[in-house]
Amino acid sequence: MKKTIVISLGGSLIIPDDVNFRYLNEFKKVIMKNSKRFRIVVVCGGGSIARKYIKAIEMNRGNVYHQSLSGIAATRMNARFLSYFFGFDPEWGIPKDMETLEKYLKKRNLVFCGGLEYKPEQTSDSTAATIAKALNGEFVNLTDVNGLYDKDPKKYSDAKLIKKISWKGFDKMAQKIGFKPGQHFVLDQGASKIIMKHRIKTFIMRDVKDLENFLEGKSFVGTTIEN
């Protein structure tokens, strides 16, 4: 069986404000080039749309559950958009559970989804980690920074990229940040727990060229999380 790669595509890369056409067009080329060699699942984040919905509900004193549902809806909308962007028209709609996702994988090697069933304190990252566990795949997180840093690279110019870290070391960093719907960290706390418990090899990167290098077994700029 072909190796399975589960990609968590950060919403900040899909639609930071407007649709990130240049990035997505390059992403499409790389994915289509490799879709015959791998089974690929792309889990879409919610991006600016999700954060705007969540903020509005929060300002209106809405509860965290409704904030999370709004975020999930945004991820599914982005997944439908990406399907159309790639020229696919999902026969059974965007997968909302593993059963539908696996049904698609039997028909083709590339599937797009957003959040699956609602679970407390979960983002598209932990959805992707759960899918990687279920499919015995490797997990790639594409986000808007080059990988994991020792501090926020958007605030500190001297932040250093951590090229390799253990599951336990990464989880220790992730758990220091309290969960919030729509949160913005390279990988959420739920995903960290899943990849550590099930020893899922995980990679964090930003650039499409680095994704291409990774898929071709070449060196890439990013972070590797393993034992």
MDAnalysis code that builds the backbone (N, CA, C; Angstrom):
import MDAnalysis as mda
import numpy as np

u = mda.Universe.empty(681, n_residues=227, atom_resindex=np.repeat(np.arange(227), 3), trajectory=True)
u.add_TopologyAttr("name", ["N", "CA", "C"] * 227)
u.add_TopologyAttr("resid", np.arange(1, 228))
u.add_TopologyAttr("resname", ["MET", "LYS", "LYS", "THR", "ILE", "VAL", "ILE", "SER", "LEU", "GLY", "GLY", "SER", "LEU", "ILE", "ILE", "PRO", "ASP", "ASP", "VAL", "ASN", "PHE", "ARG", "TYR", "LEU", "ASN", "GLU", "PHE", "LYS", "LYS", "VAL", "ILE", "MET", "LYS", "ASN", "SER", "LYS", "ARG", "PHE", "ARG", "ILE", "VAL", "VAL", "VAL", "CYS", "GLY", "GLY", "GLY", "SER", "ILE", "ALA", "ARG", "LYS", "TYR", "ILE", "LYS", "ALA", "ILE", "GLU", "MET", "ASN", "ARG", "GLY", "ASN", "VAL", "TYR", "HIS", "GLN", "SER", "LEU", "SER", "GLY", "ILE", "ALA", "ALA", "THR", "ARG", "MET", "ASN", "ALA", "ARG", "PHE", "LEU", "SER", "TYR", "PHE", "PHE", "GLY", "PHE", "ASP", "PRO", "GLU", "TRP", "GLY", "ILE", "PRO", "LYS", "ASP", "MET", "GLU", "THR", "LEU", "GLU", "LYS", "TYR", "LEU", "LYS", "LYS", "ARG", "ASN", "LEU", "VAL", "PHE", "CYS", "GLY", "GLY", "LEU", "GLU", "TYR", "LYS", "PRO", "GLU", "GLN", "THR", "SER", "ASP", "SER", "THR", "ALA", "ALA", "THR", "ILE", "ALA", "LYS", "ALA", "LEU", "ASN", "GLY", "GLU", "PHE", "VAL", "ASN", "LEU", "THR", "ASP", "VAL", "ASN", "GLY", "LEU", "TYR", "ASP", "LYS", "ASP", "PRO", "LYS", "LYS", "TYR", "SER", "ASP", "ALA", "LYS", "LEU", "ILE", "LYS", "LYS", "ILE", "SER", "TRP", "LYS", "GLY", "PHE", "ASP", "LYS", "MET", "ALA", "GLN", "LYS", "ILE", "GLY", "PHE", "LYS", "PRO", "GLY", "GLN", "HIS", "PHE", "VAL", "LEU", "ASP", "GLN", "GLY", "ALA", "SER", "LYS", "ILE", "ILE", "MET", "LYS", "HIS", "ARG", "ILE", "LYS", "THR", "PHE", "ILE", "MET", "ARG", "ASP", "VAL", "LYS", "ASP", "LEU", "GLU", "ASN", "PHE", "LEU", "GLU", "GLY", "LYS", "SER", "PHE", "VAL", "GLY", "THR", "THR", "ILE", "GLU", "ASN"])
u.atoms.positions = np.array([
    [0.838, -1.203, 0.000],
    [0.000, 0.000, 0.000],
    [0.873, 1.254, 0.000],
    [0.407, 2.292, -0.687],
    [1.147, 3.544, -0.749],
    [1.217, 4.203, 0.628],
    [2.321, 4.909, 0.876],
    [2.454, 5.647, 2.123],
    [1.394, 6.747, 2.175],
    [0.834, 6.955, 3.354],
    [-0.177, 8.000, 3.546],
    [0.463, 9.234, 4.177],
    [0.214, 10.373, 3.573],
    [0.669, 11.652, 4.108],
    [-0.559, 12.491, 4.445],
    [-0.674, 12.885, 5.700],
    [-1.776, 13.750, 6.118],
    [-1.220, 15.150, 6.315],
    [-1.750, 16.109, 5.563],
    [-1.260, 17.484, 5.602],
    [-2.291, 18.381, 6.266],
    [-1.888, 19.036, 7.329],
    [-2.720, 20.069, 7.939],
    [-2.330, 21.385, 7.286],
    [-3.202, 21.899, 6.428],
    [-2.931, 23.131, 5.699],
    [-3.531, 24.293, 6.474],
    [-2.665, 25.070, 7.107],
    [-3.132, 26.164, 7.957],
    [-4.034, 27.139, 7.218],
    [-5.104, 27.536, 7.877],
    [-6.019, 28.492, 7.264],
    [-5.344, 29.803, 6.929],
    [-4.274, 30.135, 7.672],
    [-3.536, 31.379, 7.411],
    [-2.801, 31.309, 6.080],
    [-2.617, 30.095, 5.538],
    [-2.017, 29.931, 4.216],
    [-3.078, 29.893, 3.123],
    [-4.288, 29.467, 3.473],
    [-5.385, 29.418, 2.499],
    [-5.982, 30.802, 2.288],
    [-6.340, 31.434, 3.399],
    [-6.994, 32.732, 3.307],
    [-6.583, 33.605, 4.492],
    [-5.359, 34.171, 4.442],
    [-4.912, 35.049, 5.525],
    [-5.832, 36.261, 5.664],
    [-6.239, 36.796, 4.562],
    [-7.275, 37.828, 4.490],
    [-8.046, 37.579, 3.198],
    [-7.347, 37.746, 2.073],
    [-7.892, 37.297, 0.790],
    [-7.327, 35.913, 0.480],
    [-7.904, 35.238, -0.502],
    [-7.406, 33.919, -0.898],
    [-5.952, 34.034, -1.364],
    [-5.105, 33.170, -0.826],
    [-3.666, 33.195, -1.107],
    [-3.396, 32.419, -2.409],
    [-3.789, 33.022, -3.527],
    [-3.795, 32.310, -4.807],
    [-2.417, 31.789, -5.199],
    [-1.394, 32.609, -5.087],
    [-0.061, 32.200, -5.528],
    [0.406, 30.970, -4.759],
    [0.253, 30.986, -3.443],
    [0.675, 29.853, -2.618],
    [-0.126, 28.602, -2.987],
    [-1.436, 28.745, -3.092],
    [-2.285, 27.594, -3.368],
    [-2.031, 27.013, -4.749],
    [-1.705, 27.859, -5.693],
    [-1.411, 27.379, -7.037],
    [-0.132, 26.536, -7.045],
    [0.889, 26.978, -6.303],
    [2.128, 26.202, -6.178],
    [1.873, 24.910, -5.396],
    [1.060, 25.016, -4.361],
    [0.692, 23.850, -3.555],
    [0.003, 22.803, -4.436],
    [-0.907, 23.257, -5.273],
    [-1.628, 22.349, -6.174],
    [-0.656, 21.597, -7.088],
    [0.311, 22.306, -7.651],
    [1.278, 21.675, -8.559],
    [2.051, 20.560, -7.857],
    [2.501, 20.837, -6.634],
    [3.294, 19.850, -5.883],
    [2.441, 18.651, -5.487],
    [1.222, 18.916, -5.021],
    [0.343, 17.821, -4.601],
    [-0.024, 16.929, -5.788],
    [-0.406, 17.536, -6.897],
    [-0.798, 16.743, -8.060],
    [0.381, 15.938, -8.602],
    [1.563, 16.505, -8.516],
    [2.774, 15.821, -8.973],
    [3.039, 14.557, -8.150],
    [2.660, 14.588, -6.876],
    [2.960, 13.482, -5.963],
    [1.752, 12.615, -5.610],
    [0.590, 12.938, -6.164],
    [-0.629, 12.239, -5.758],
    [-0.702, 10.787, -6.240],
    [0.147, 10.415, -7.190],
    [0.170, 9.020, -7.627],
    [1.127, 8.174, -6.792],
    [2.060, 8.851, -6.117],
    [3.054, 8.145, -5.298],
    [2.569, 7.935, -3.867],
    [1.693, 8.816, -3.391],
    [1.213, 8.772, -2.010],
    [-0.310, 8.829, -1.967],
    [-0.863, 8.365, -0.845],
    [-2.248, 8.712, -0.512],
    [-2.152, 9.988, 0.312],
    [-2.853, 11.043, -0.103],
    [-2.721, 12.340, 0.551],
    [-4.081, 12.829, 1.053],
    [-4.119, 13.180, 2.328],
    [-5.303, 13.811, 2.909],
    [-4.908, 15.224, 3.322],
    [-5.641, 16.214, 2.820],
    [-5.373, 17.611, 3.172],
    [-6.484, 18.089, 4.107],
    [-6.103, 18.412, 5.340],
    [-7.049, 18.912, 6.336],
    [-6.913, 20.434, 6.382],
    [-7.978, 21.131, 6.043],
    [-7.923, 22.588, 5.924],
    [-8.243, 23.285, 7.237],
    [-7.457, 24.314, 7.540],
    [-7.755, 25.165, 8.682],
    [-8.788, 26.217, 8.308],
    [-9.223, 26.978, 9.300],
    [-10.295, 27.954, 9.073],
    [-9.813, 29.332, 8.664],
    [-8.575, 29.682, 9.060],
    [-8.009, 30.967, 8.660],
    [-8.770, 32.174, 9.193],
    [-8.688, 33.263, 8.453],
    [-9.273, 34.526, 8.902],
    [-10.787, 34.433, 9.032],
    [-11.411, 33.602, 8.189],
    [-12.872, 33.460, 8.263],
    [-13.269, 32.900, 9.620],
    [-12.597, 31.826, 10.039],
    [-12.904, 31.212, 11.331],
    [-12.672, 32.198, 12.470],
    [-11.545, 32.910, 12.429],
    [-11.237, 33.836, 13.528],
    [-12.250, 34.974, 13.607],
    [-12.717, 35.435, 12.464],
    [-13.725, 36.510, 12.465],
    [-15.044, 36.018, 13.042],
    [-15.452, 34.825, 12.665],
    [-16.685, 34.259, 13.223],
    [-16.563, 34.072, 14.731],
    [-15.436, 33.468, 15.137],
    [-15.215, 33.178, 16.559],
    [-15.195, 34.462, 17.384],
    [-14.496, 35.472, 16.882],
    [-14.418, 36.745, 17.599],
    [-15.783, 37.388, 17.762],
    [-16.602, 37.347, 16.709],
    [-17.929, 37.952, 16.769],
    [-18.810, 37.258, 17.797],
    [-18.752, 35.929, 17.851],
    [-19.545, 35.189, 18.833],
    [-19.040, 35.460, 20.245],
    [-17.732, 35.549, 20.388],
    [-17.141, 35.853, 21.695],
    [-17.562, 37.246, 22.166],
    [-17.526, 38.229, 21.262],
    [-17.931, 39.596, 21.598],
    [-19.406, 39.669, 21.983],
    [-20.181, 38.745, 21.411],
    [-21.612, 38.701, 21.713],
    [-21.910, 37.777, 22.895],
    [-20.836, 37.414, 23.620],
    [-20.925, 36.574, 24.814],
    [-21.437, 35.167, 24.522],
    [-21.171, 34.710, 23.315],
    [-21.531, 33.339, 22.971],
    [-20.567, 32.351, 23.607],
    [-21.006, 31.106, 23.785],
    [-20.172, 30.141, 24.491],
    [-19.086, 29.546, 23.585],
    [-18.135, 28.870, 24.216],
    [-16.990, 28.308, 23.507],
    [-17.430, 27.222, 22.526],
    [-18.465, 26.481, 22.880],
    [-18.973, 25.424, 21.996],
    [-19.411, 26.013, 20.657],
    [-20.173, 27.106, 20.706],
    [-20.633, 27.739, 19.470],
    [-19.472, 28.369, 18.704],
    [-18.497, 28.877, 19.415],
    [-17.297, 29.399, 18.755],
    [-16.601, 28.281, 17.977],
    [-16.479, 27.119, 18.614],
    [-15.809, 25.987, 17.977],
    [-16.574, 25.490, 16.756],
    [-17.902, 25.420, 16.860],
    [-18.715, 24.972, 15.721],
    [-18.570, 25.923, 14.535],
    [-18.487, 27.221, 14.818],
    [-18.294, 28.201, 13.748],
    [-16.944, 27.997, 13.076],
    [-15.923, 27.700, 13.889],
    [-14.599, 27.442, 13.346],
    [-14.589, 26.199, 12.470],
    [-15.268, 25.137, 12.921],
    [-15.345, 23.894, 12.139],
    [-16.038, 24.151, 10.802],
    [-17.114, 24.937, 10.831],
    [-17.841, 25.256, 9.595],
    [-16.922, 25.966, 8.599],
    [-16.074, 26.853, 9.103],
    [-15.136, 27.572, 8.230],
    [-14.115, 26.619, 7.610],
    [-13.646, 25.638, 8.391],
    [-12.675, 24.673, 7.847],
    [-13.310, 23.851, 6.732],
    [-14.563, 23.492, 6.898],
    [-15.247, 22.693, 5.876],
    [-15.503, 23.520, 4.617],
    [-15.808, 24.783, 4.807],
    [-15.987, 25.662, 3.652],
    [-14.680, 25.792, 2.879],
    [-13.567, 25.944, 3.585],
    [-12.259, 26.020, 2.933],
    [-11.923, 24.715, 2.217],
    [-12.307, 23.593, 2.817],
    [-12.050, 22.290, 2.186],
    [-12.850, 22.145, 0.887],
    [-14.074, 22.603, 0.900],
    [-14.884, 22.548, -0.322],
    [-14.265, 23.441, -1.397],
    [-13.836, 24.636, -0.983],
    [-13.174, 25.537, -1.931],
    [-11.931, 24.876, -2.531],
    [-11.088, 24.255, -1.675],
    [-9.870, 23.610, -2.180],
    [-10.201, 22.466, -3.132],
    [-11.260, 21.720, -2.842],
    [-11.669, 20.644, -3.748],
    [-11.974, 21.215, -5.129],
    [-12.732, 22.293, -5.160],
    [-13.067, 22.928, -6.441],
    [-11.816, 23.516, -7.092],
    [-10.934, 24.088, -6.281],
    [-9.689, 24.683, -6.788],
    [-8.840, 23.625, -7.494],
    [-8.894, 22.394, -6.972],
    [-8.153, 21.280, -7.562],
    [-8.951, 20.578, -8.670],
    [-10.174, 21.044, -8.908],
    [-10.978, 20.458, -9.976],
    [-11.796, 19.255, -9.567],
    [-11.971, 19.036, -8.235],
    [-12.770, 17.920, -7.748],
    [-14.152, 18.412, -7.318],
    [-15.159, 17.576, -7.527],
    [-16.503, 17.873, -7.030],
    [-16.896, 16.710, -6.116],
    [-16.756, 16.891, -4.805],
    [-16.958, 15.770, -3.873],
    [-18.343, 15.128, -4.007],
    [-18.342, 13.852, -4.356],
    [-19.585, 13.128, -4.612],
    [-20.488, 13.068, -3.384],
    [-19.883, 12.857, -2.218],
    [-20.661, 12.749, -0.973],
    [-20.453, 13.967, -0.077],
    [-20.054, 15.086, -0.665],
    [-19.781, 16.275, 0.131],
    [-18.427, 16.189, 0.819],
    [-18.100, 17.188, 1.601],
    [-16.839, 17.179, 2.345],
    [-16.948, 16.167, 3.483],
    [-15.963, 15.269, 3.639],
    [-16.039, 14.262, 4.704],
    [-16.211, 14.897, 6.084],
    [-17.155, 14.360, 6.841],
    [-17.377, 14.823, 8.209],
    [-17.107, 13.714, 9.218],
    [-16.664, 12.564, 8.706],
    [-16.305, 11.442, 9.576],
    [-15.286, 10.575, 8.846],
    [-14.637, 9.680, 9.598],
    [-13.586, 8.840, 9.023],
    [-14.146, 7.875, 7.980],
    [-15.360, 7.414, 8.180],
    [-15.946, 6.460, 7.241],
    [-16.035, 7.055, 5.829],
    [-16.523, 8.299, 5.732],
    [-16.634, 8.953, 4.431],
    [-15.258, 9.247, 3.859],
    [-14.341, 9.681, 4.723],
    [-12.988, 9.988, 4.262],
    [-12.328, 8.748, 3.653],
    [-12.456, 7.620, 4.328],
    [-11.846, 6.375, 3.828],
    [-12.530, 5.895, 2.551],
    [-13.824, 6.183, 2.417],
    [-14.542, 5.823, 1.196],
    [-13.970, 6.589, 0.001],
    [-13.671, 7.872, 0.217],
    [-13.048, 8.675, -0.837],
    [-11.660, 8.138, -1.196],
    [-10.878, 7.775, -0.177],
    [-9.513, 7.301, -0.415],
    [-9.475, 6.027, -1.251],
    [-10.538, 5.246, -1.202],
    [-10.602, 4.036, -2.021],
    [-10.811, 4.381, -3.498],
    [-11.356, 5.570, -3.748],
    [-11.640, 5.982, -5.122],
    [-10.499, 6.782, -5.737],
    [-9.806, 7.564, -4.892],
    [-8.690, 8.360, -5.398],
    [-7.691, 8.606, -4.270],
    [-6.505, 9.071, -4.642],
    [-5.421, 9.218, -3.670],
    [-5.366, 10.582, -2.991],
    [-6.329, 11.448, -3.261],
    [-6.303, 12.798, -2.705],
    [-7.678, 13.185, -2.184],
    [-7.727, 13.542, -0.898],
    [-8.992, 13.913, -0.262],
    [-8.801, 15.207, 0.531],
    [-9.799, 16.092, 0.475],
    [-9.793, 17.331, 1.249],
    [-10.887, 17.261, 2.305],
    [-10.565, 17.711, 3.499],
    [-11.585, 17.799, 4.551],
    [-11.256, 18.948, 5.484],
    [-12.203, 19.261, 6.340],
    [-11.968, 20.224, 7.416],
    [-12.076, 19.472, 8.721],
    [-12.694, 20.100, 9.707],
    [-12.919, 19.410, 10.973],
    [-13.901, 18.260, 10.798],
    [-13.677, 17.155, 11.497],
    [-14.628, 16.042, 11.472],
    [-15.616, 16.252, 12.616],
    [-15.964, 15.217, 13.350],
    [-16.916, 15.401, 14.447],
    [-16.368, 16.348, 15.503],
    [-17.264, 17.099, 16.145],
    [-16.839, 18.042, 17.184],
    [-16.265, 17.300, 18.384],
    [-15.129, 17.783, 18.852],
    [-14.547, 17.322, 20.113],
    [-14.043, 18.554, 20.845],
    [-14.171, 18.586, 22.165],
    [-13.712, 19.754, 22.919],
    [-12.226, 20.022, 22.703],
    [-11.872, 21.285, 22.652],
    [-10.480, 21.734, 22.573],
    [-9.725, 21.072, 21.404],
    [-10.343, 21.096, 20.242],
    [-9.706, 20.508, 19.070],
    [-9.704, 21.496, 17.915],
    [-8.607, 21.536, 17.172],
    [-8.519, 22.353, 15.966],
    [-8.279, 21.429, 14.778],
    [-8.073, 22.023, 13.613],
    [-7.811, 21.205, 12.416],
    [-6.503, 20.420, 12.563],
    [-5.573, 20.917, 13.366],
    [-4.321, 20.182, 13.600],
    [-4.576, 18.843, 14.288],
    [-5.387, 18.857, 15.339],
    [-5.643, 17.602, 16.040],
    [-6.533, 16.681, 15.212],
    [-7.375, 17.257, 14.355],
    [-8.122, 16.432, 13.404],
    [-7.139, 15.706, 12.483],
    [-6.157, 16.441, 11.970],
    [-5.158, 15.850, 11.074],
    [-4.344, 14.779, 11.791],
    [-3.973, 15.024, 13.040],
    [-3.214, 14.035, 13.810],
    [-4.042, 12.773, 14.033],
    [-5.334, 12.935, 14.299],
    [-6.236, 11.795, 14.494],
    [-6.345, 10.974, 13.210],
    [-6.430, 11.665, 12.071],
    [-6.512, 10.977, 10.780],
    [-5.201, 10.236, 10.492],
    [-4.066, 10.885, 10.783],
    [-2.763, 10.238, 10.583],
    [-2.657, 8.971, 11.415],
    [-3.161, 9.016, 12.634],
    [-3.160, 7.829, 13.499],
    [-4.033, 6.728, 12.899],
    [-5.243, 7.086, 12.470],
    [-6.184, 6.096, 11.929],
    [-5.672, 5.446, 10.644],
    [-4.938, 6.221, 9.837],
    [-4.467, 5.733, 8.540],
    [-3.009, 5.274, 8.573],
    [-2.420, 5.311, 9.784],
    [-1.016, 4.927, 9.942],
    [-0.107, 5.737, 9.013],
    [-0.350, 7.047, 8.977],
    [0.393, 7.909, 8.069],
    [1.352, 8.841, 8.789],
    [2.117, 9.581, 8.006],
    [2.970, 10.631, 8.546],
    [2.197, 11.945, 8.482],
    [2.567, 12.863, 9.348],
    [1.810, 14.094, 9.535],
    [2.688, 15.292, 9.168],
    [2.195, 16.098, 8.239],
    [2.885, 17.330, 7.856],
    [2.002, 18.508, 8.204],
    [2.537, 19.434, 8.971],
    [1.790, 20.641, 9.313],
    [2.365, 21.824, 8.545],
    [1.576, 22.376, 7.631],
    [1.976, 23.571, 6.893],
    [1.380, 24.780, 7.586],
    [2.253, 25.669, 8.027],
    [1.803, 26.831, 8.769],
    [2.507, 28.075, 8.242],
    [2.276, 29.227, 8.863],
    [2.799, 30.474, 8.299],
    [4.169, 30.881, 8.853],
    [4.842, 29.941, 9.525],
    [6.240, 30.136, 9.921],
    [7.010, 28.893, 9.482],
    [8.337, 28.974, 9.457],
    [9.150, 27.896, 8.890],
    [9.215, 26.627, 9.727],
    [8.688, 26.677, 10.940],
    [8.733, 25.516, 11.816],
    [8.551, 25.964, 13.255],
    [9.029, 25.156, 14.177],
    [8.969, 25.480, 15.598],
    [10.189, 26.321, 15.973],
    [9.950, 27.413, 16.681],
    [11.033, 28.283, 17.150],
    [11.076, 28.274, 18.676],
    [12.213, 28.710, 19.199],
    [12.345, 28.768, 20.661],
    [11.511, 29.898, 21.257],
    [11.098, 30.867, 20.424],
    [10.157, 31.917, 20.807],
    [9.496, 32.449, 19.543],
    [8.487, 33.247, 19.693],
    [7.686, 33.711, 18.559],
    [8.538, 34.493, 17.559],
    [8.737, 33.961, 16.345],
    [9.589, 34.651, 15.362],
    [8.957, 35.932, 14.815],
    [7.646, 36.079, 15.025],
    [6.970, 37.295, 14.559],
    [7.193, 38.462, 15.522],
    [7.603, 38.130, 16.740],
    [7.844, 39.167, 17.751],
    [9.330, 39.365, 18.019],
    [10.117, 38.307, 17.854],
    [11.530, 38.365, 18.232],
    [12.417, 38.021, 17.033],
    [13.233, 38.962, 16.626],
    [14.098, 38.768, 15.458],
    [15.207, 37.739, 15.713],
    [15.516, 37.494, 16.992],
    [16.577, 36.539, 17.313],
    [16.032, 35.128, 17.606],
    [14.753, 34.904, 17.286],
    [14.172, 33.572, 17.496],
    [14.907, 32.537, 16.648],
    [15.157, 31.370, 17.222],
    [15.909, 30.334, 16.524],
    [15.016, 29.148, 16.157],
    [15.160, 28.684, 14.924],
    [14.403, 27.533, 14.449],
    [14.915, 26.261, 15.121],
    [13.991, 25.474, 15.638],
    [14.330, 24.175, 16.234],
    [14.122, 23.127, 15.151],
    [15.216, 22.579, 14.634],
    [15.120, 21.665, 13.491],
    [14.610, 20.287, 13.870],
    [14.893, 19.867, 15.105],
    [14.451, 18.546, 15.540],
    [14.139, 18.575, 17.027],
    [13.050, 17.903, 17.421],
    [12.653, 17.869, 18.821],
    [11.902, 16.564, 19.072],
    [11.956, 16.086, 20.305],
    [11.245, 14.852, 20.646],
    [9.758, 15.149, 20.834],
    [8.942, 14.095, 20.756],
    [7.512, 14.262, 21.007],
    [7.282, 14.845, 22.406],
    [8.010, 14.336, 23.365],
    [7.842, 14.799, 24.750],
    [8.270, 16.257, 24.893],
    [9.369, 16.627, 24.255],
    [9.852, 18.002, 24.331],
    [8.884, 18.968, 23.681],
    [8.325, 18.555, 22.539],
    [7.364, 19.420, 21.870],
    [6.091, 19.578, 22.703],
    [5.620, 18.458, 23.255],
    [4.390, 18.515, 24.053],
    [4.547, 19.441, 25.250],
    [5.720, 19.448, 25.833],
    [5.983, 20.322, 26.981],
    [5.821, 21.785, 26.579],
    [6.290, 22.136, 25.375],
    [6.151, 23.511, 24.884],
    [4.690, 23.834, 24.571],
    [3.995, 22.883, 23.924],
    [2.610, 23.114, 23.505],
    [1.674, 23.288, 24.685],
    [1.878, 22.505, 25.750],
    [0.966, 22.538, 26.889],
    [1.078, 23.820, 27.716],
    [2.124, 24.591, 27.483],
    [2.263, 25.866, 28.207],
    [1.252, 26.902, 27.725],
    [0.670, 26.632, 26.554],
    [-0.274, 27.579, 25.971],
    [-1.687, 27.080, 26.212],
    [-2.531, 27.868, 26.836],
    [-3.910, 27.471, 27.106],
    [-4.730, 27.438, 25.824],
    [-5.631, 26.449, 25.710],
    [-6.442, 26.322, 24.494],
    [-7.424, 27.471, 24.365],
    [-7.596, 27.912, 23.101],
    [-8.594, 28.915, 22.764],
    [-9.067, 28.645, 21.342],
    [-10.399, 28.615, 21.082],
    [-10.861, 28.377, 19.713],
    [-10.219, 29.368, 18.745],
    [-9.740, 28.852, 17.603],
    [-9.100, 29.719, 16.619],
    [-7.674, 30.074, 16.970],
    [-7.099, 29.410, 17.963],
    [-5.749, 29.734, 18.427],
    [-4.729, 29.619, 17.294],
    [-3.604, 30.300, 17.468],
    [-2.602, 30.348, 16.404],
    [-1.253, 29.924, 16.970],
    [-0.955, 28.628, 16.879],
    [0.324, 28.077, 17.303],
    [0.688, 27.023, 16.262],
    [1.982, 26.693, 16.123],
    [2.387, 25.797, 15.043],
    [1.671, 24.442, 15.072],
    [1.272, 23.987, 16.260],
    [0.536, 22.722, 16.393],
    [-0.179, 22.750, 17.735],
    [-1.473, 22.440, 17.745],
    [-2.216, 22.611, 18.990],
    [-1.937, 21.508, 20.009],
    [-2.429, 21.743, 21.236],
    [-2.148, 20.839, 22.355],
    [-2.716, 19.447, 22.139],
    [-3.914, 19.375, 21.560],
    [-4.530, 18.077, 21.303],
    [-3.712, 17.263, 20.319],
    [-3.257, 17.918, 19.251],
    [-2.433, 17.239, 18.245],
    [-1.135, 16.754, 18.873],
    [-0.562, 17.577, 19.742],
    [0.690, 17.208, 20.399],
    [0.528, 15.930, 21.221],
    [-0.577, 15.830, 21.948],
    [-0.829, 14.637, 22.758],
    [-0.993, 13.396, 21.880],
    [-1.684, 13.563, 20.753],
    [-1.934, 12.430, 19.861],
    [-0.638, 11.928, 19.228],
    [0.175, 12.856, 18.705],
    [1.404, 12.415, 18.034],
    [2.393, 11.812, 19.027],
    [2.365, 12.304, 20.272],
    [3.254, 11.740, 21.291],
    [2.792, 10.340, 21.712],
    [1.504, 10.196, 21.969],
    [0.961, 8.912, 22.427],
    [1.139, 7.821, 21.378],
    [0.933, 8.177, 20.113],
    [0.944, 7.170, 19.050],
    [2.224, 7.212, 18.210],
    [3.175, 8.041, 18.658],
    [4.499, 8.094, 18.035],
    [4.407, 8.334, 16.522],
    [3.652, 9.383, 16.186],
    [3.459, 9.746, 14.778],
    [4.562, 10.712, 14.358],
    [5.332, 10.336, 13.370],
    [6.387, 11.211, 12.881],
    [5.739, 12.448, 12.259],
    [6.184, 13.607, 12.705],
    [5.525, 14.860, 12.348],
    [6.531, 15.877, 11.842],
    [6.110, 16.653, 10.861],
    [6.976, 17.652, 10.242],
    [6.229, 18.979, 10.161],
    [6.923, 20.062, 10.516],
    [6.328, 21.398, 10.445],
    [7.148, 22.235, 9.474],
    [6.468, 22.872, 8.529],
    [7.163, 23.709, 7.544],
    [6.185, 24.730, 6.981],
    [6.700, 25.608, 6.138],
    [5.837, 26.633, 5.541],
    [5.842, 26.581, 4.017],
    [7.015, 26.651, 3.409],
    [7.110, 26.854, 1.973],
    [6.752, 25.607, 1.176],
    [6.099, 25.826, 0.051],
    [5.720, 24.720, -0.828],
    [6.956, 23.988, -1.336],
    [8.030, 24.717, -1.594],
    [9.268, 24.085, -2.062],
    [9.795, 23.108, -1.023],
    [9.674, 23.451, 0.255],
    [10.115, 22.532, 1.308],
    [9.219, 21.302, 1.378],
    [7.922, 21.489, 1.136],
    [7.018, 20.342, 1.070],
    [7.430, 19.421, -0.079],
    [7.748, 20.013, -1.218],
    [8.179, 19.229, -2.378],
    [9.458, 18.453, -2.057],
    [10.419, 19.125, -1.424],
    [11.667, 18.456, -1.039],
    [11.404, 17.301, -0.080],
    [10.529, 17.535, 0.885],
    [10.180, 16.492, 1.857],
    [9.595, 15.273, 1.150],
    [8.637, 15.506, 0.252],
    [7.984, 14.402, -0.452],
    [8.964, 13.637, -1.348],
    [10.021, 14.327, -1.781],
    [11.021, 13.690, -2.641],
    [12.206, 13.135, -1.854],
    [12.098, 13.199, -0.519],
    [13.152, 12.649, 0.327],
    [14.388, 13.509, 0.419],
    [14.261, 14.794, 0.098],
    [15.395, 15.713, 0.152],
    [15.339, 16.532, 1.445],
    [16.424, 17.245, 1.739],
    [16.453, 18.087, 2.937],
    [15.500, 19.269, 2.757],
    [14.927, 19.724, 3.860],
    [13.963, 20.825, 3.822],
    [14.135, 21.706, 5.049],
    [13.654, 22.922, 4.934],
    [13.669, 23.847, 6.071],
    [12.395, 23.593, 6.871],
    [12.567, 23.271, 8.141],
    [11.397, 22.996, 8.981],
    [11.802, 22.269, 10.253],
    [10.810, 21.711, 10.923],
    [11.029, 21.001, 12.189],
    [10.524, 19.575, 12.063],
    [11.320, 18.640, 12.557],
    [10.923, 17.231, 12.618],
    [10.652, 16.871, 14.084],
    [9.495, 16.259, 14.339],
    [9.148, 15.829, 15.690],
    [9.099, 14.301, 15.691],
    [10.000, 13.698, 16.434],
    [10.032, 12.245, 16.564],
    [10.735, 11.899, 17.865],
    [10.988, 10.635, 18.090],
    [11.592, 10.210, 19.351],
    [13.019, 10.757, 19.506],
])
